[in-house]
Amino acid sequence: MGTEPASPKRRRRPLRTFLIVVVLAGLFGGVWYWSGHRGGSAPGAGMRGAGGARALPVSVATVRRTDIRVWLNALGTVTPRNLAIVRAKVDGTLLRVNFREGQMVKLGDLLAEIDPRPFEIQLAQAQGQLMRDTALLDNAHLDLARYQELLAKDAIARQQVETQKALVRQYQGTVETDRSQVADARLQLEYTRVTAPASGRIGLRLVDPGNQVRASDTNGLASIAQLQPTTVVFAVPEANLPAINRRIAARETIPVEAWDREQKNRLADGRLLTTDNQIDPATGTIRIKAEFANRDNALFPNQFVNVRLLLDTLPQTVAVPTASIQRGDKGSFVYRVDAGGTVTMVPIVPGAVDGDWVAAAGAIKAGDRVVVDGADKLRDGAKAEIIGPAAAAGRGREGKHMPKASGDKQRAAASNAPSGGRGSAE
């Protein structure tokens, strides 16, 4: 039996398979050439890690051991150390006011005057009554002396002498009463001169001259608030009371700081003065009073302030920059960068915050470098290129000679450099 000739379809299959293999080989060769030769000669190729992975620019700071101050934050109100109401102690017509609203006054300064004429008359009447009764007492003394001489000669009854002695004692009592009335009238006259009951800043005038004032007026003429020194009252949780009491018992000075409403400006430095004698059961807090010298009058009565009380100091504690702490589903962590630029995610437990540093517990130690800026795209095991202020400036100068493809890296380095510099300096 003879062999059948091959069909045209069977002859074309080897040719088609060969062409497919050639095309695929060309594609793979082009990809290899582009990633190997082209990628190796392009600017920014040094920012690639092993296996071609791109190294991300970051700023770092060094973990250190330092003293961490434990601050207790609270909300407080400025309260004058002394707040006195200037009141009239007698009724009368207000003749004149001798103070300017808002001025600083001292204890005993003359502030206002009330019409003294009615009180001058009362004083004169009391003095006249005293003079009359004093004369009667003197006459009774003379009569008693004569009666005693007659009694010695047995020319008068003893009963008459005893009666005269009683009359002398009666006049003596009357004279003492008159003297007290004179003193009272003189005191009422002095009260027509209204003086400052305390030193401090006087407020707005509440009564104008020409008006009738009374000792029973509740508002008084004005108020005086002592501003130097002044106090701030705030509340802290009862759980902090034992630590505060231990320091008070040890006669330690507990520093207290007063900050403005936005916590941007420190207004004054002071010290803890005392605590209240009971805990508020409704809030579980205890009221505390701190004293401030307030020499620049930065604290004003009834002003709202943020208070920071130095509760304790943790000596030589491992601390990381606040900017380095990241938070995820499993808690807080930091990105640690080793000498080779490899990033490792390290879980930590943040503790007390002191300015820009936070006490941290975990597998982190002093000397480690942690990322403070540029952590948005980092992952565990990624490659990082450390960008500092000098490197960022150098990249900025070279930008005009670099291809557009590396512009993103240049902008990232420039934007990360300032914050990274601050973290390192601190």
Secondary structure, DSSP 8 states (H G I E B T S, - for coil): -------HHHHHHHHHHHHHHHHHHHHHHHHHHIIIIIHHHSTTGGGB-GGG-B-EEEEEEE-EEEEEEEEEEEEEEEEES-EEEE--SS-EEEEEE---TT-EE-TT-EEEEE--HHHHHHHHHHHHHHHHHHHHHHHHHHHHHHHHHHHHTT-S-HHHHHHHHHHHHHHHHHHHHHHHHHHHHHHHHHTTEEE-SSSEEE----S-TTSEE-TT-SS-SEEEE--SSEEEEEEEEGGGHHHHHHHHHTT---EEEEE-TTS-SEEEEEEEEEE-SS-BTTTTEEEEEEEE--TT--S-TT-EEEEEEEEEEEEEEEEEEGGG-EEETTEEEEEEE-TTSBEEEEEEEEEEEETTEEEEEES--TT-EEEEE--TT--TT-BEEE--HHHHHHHHHHGGGS-GGGHHHHHHHHHHHHHHHHHHH-
